[in-house]
Amino acid sequence: MARMKLRKLEEYLQGVDGFEQPKILLEQYPTPPHIAACMAHHMQAQHEDIEGKLIGDLGCGCGMLSIASTLLGAQLTVGFELDGDAVDTFRSNVVEMELPNVDCVRADVLQLAGSKWEKSFDTVVMNPPFGTKHNAGMDMRFLEVALRLANKAVYSLHKTSTRAYIQKKAQEWGARGSVIAELRYNIDASYKFHKHKSKDIEVDFWRFDISKE
Ligand SMILES: C[S@@+](CC[C@H](N)C(=O)[O-])C[C@H]1O[C@@H](n2cnc3c(N)ncnc32)[C@H](O)[C@@H]1O
């Protein structure tokens, strides 16, 4: 069970400040509050992967997924983010919301494999860069790191068009992957300067099980 109702969680997440000036090359768009709330609620209600657990959030941005995890009772949540401006917003969000046991480390996620963070978390959650801005394969590089940092489960968003490839790579990396939900997600809406008409993209919400059966 989740301690907070889905609707209440979404209401809180609507108060999370987003990127002031999103950096397109870093694919900075926040997970919409409704999607973040559904993700976290599912993680706890269906798998008990949040309450009392150590949570890592890769490419945490302004903290949407970290804050959702904290609100659902994570013991400790650590976000990792490359961009200093996003780290500042993350920290001001958690201060404003008076949330304990959650912080953000400024770091390049791609440097975390083999670091002291290896196998440090029960659960890793992320909405990684999809690799559409001259950084092809970035989401897979994030996923490989996430699987090394977690002990039990990784939750992630990936474009639906890459589903078969992700399933194959997850198996190679020793994880049992399953698609929990298919979402529609409007990324361009986050970038005020986009002039062309934006459209939804199809995104899968994945759970990767890496617990020893
Ligand atoms: C799609 S946004 C998601 C933000 C946040 N997790 C959320 O759900 O609202 C991806 C985030 O990854 C960060 N990022 C991109 N490359 C990174 C890297 N190599 N290491 C750490 N963070 C990175 C971006 O700055 C951005 O905040």
The ligand as an SDF file (V2000), in Angstrom:
LIG
                    3D

 27 29  0  0  0  0  0  0  0  0999 V2000
   14.3560   14.2880  -18.9140 C   0  0  0  0  0  0  0  0  0  0  0  0
   15.1360   15.2490  -17.6800 S   0  0  0  0  0  0  0  0  0  0  0  0
   14.3860   14.5410  -16.2320 C   0  0  0  0  0  0  0  0  0  0  0  0
   14.4490   15.4220  -15.0220 C   0  0  0  0  0  0  0  0  0  0  0  0
   13.8400   14.8440  -13.7390 C   0  0  0  0  0  0  0  0  0  0  0  0
   14.3540   13.5450  -13.4260 N   0  0  0  0  0  0  0  0  0  0  0  0
   12.3400   14.7490  -13.8080 C   0  0  0  0  0  0  0  0  0  0  0  0
   11.8650   13.6130  -13.8380 O   0  0  0  0  0  0  0  0  0  0  0  0
   11.6640   15.7550  -13.8220 O   0  0  0  0  0  0  0  0  0  0  0  0
   16.7860   14.5420  -17.7280 C   0  0  0  0  0  0  0  0  0  0  0  0
   17.7510   15.1230  -16.7120 C   0  0  0  0  0  0  0  0  0  0  0  0
   19.0240   14.4720  -16.8430 O   0  0  0  0  0  0  0  0  0  0  0  0
   20.0630   15.4320  -16.6520 C   0  0  0  0  0  0  0  0  0  0  0  0
   21.2740   14.9060  -17.2740 N   0  0  0  0  0  0  0  0  0  0  0  0
   21.5520   14.8140  -18.5920 C   0  0  0  0  0  0  0  0  0  0  0  0
   22.7520   14.2290  -18.7770 N   0  0  0  0  0  0  0  0  0  0  0  0
   23.2350   13.9510  -17.5310 C   0  0  0  0  0  0  0  0  0  0  0  0
   24.4090   13.3070  -17.0400 C   0  0  0  0  0  0  0  0  0  0  0  0
   25.3510   12.8310  -17.8750 N   0  0  0  0  0  0  0  0  0  0  0  0
   24.5640   13.1690  -15.7110 N   0  0  0  0  0  0  0  0  0  0  0  0
   23.6240   13.6520  -14.8540 C   0  0  0  0  0  0  0  0  0  0  0  0
   22.4870   14.2440  -15.2510 N   0  0  0  0  0  0  0  0  0  0  0  0
   22.2870   14.3840  -16.5750 C   0  0  0  0  0  0  0  0  0  0  0  0
   19.5060   16.6740  -17.2910 C   0  0  0  0  0  0  0  0  0  0  0  0
   20.1660   17.8540  -16.8660 O   0  0  0  0  0  0  0  0  0  0  0  0
   18.0460   16.6050  -16.8620 C   0  0  0  0  0  0  0  0  0  0  0  0
   17.8560   17.2550  -15.6320 O   0  0  0  0  0  0  0  0  0  0  0  0
  1  2  1  0
  2  3  1  0
  2 10  1  0
  3  4  1  0
  4  5  1  0
  5  6  1  0
  5  7  1  0
  7  8  2  0
  7  9  1  0
 10 11  1  0
 11 12  1  0
 11 26  1  0
 12 13  1  0
 13 14  1  0
 13 24  1  0
 14 15  1  0
 14 23  1  0
 15 16  2  0
 16 17  1  0
 17 18  1  0
 17 23  2  0
 18 19  1  0
 18 20  2  0
 20 21  1  0
 21 22  2  0
 22 23  1  0
 24 25  1  0
 24 26  1  0
 26 27  1  0
M  CHG  2   2   1   9  -1
M  END
$$$$
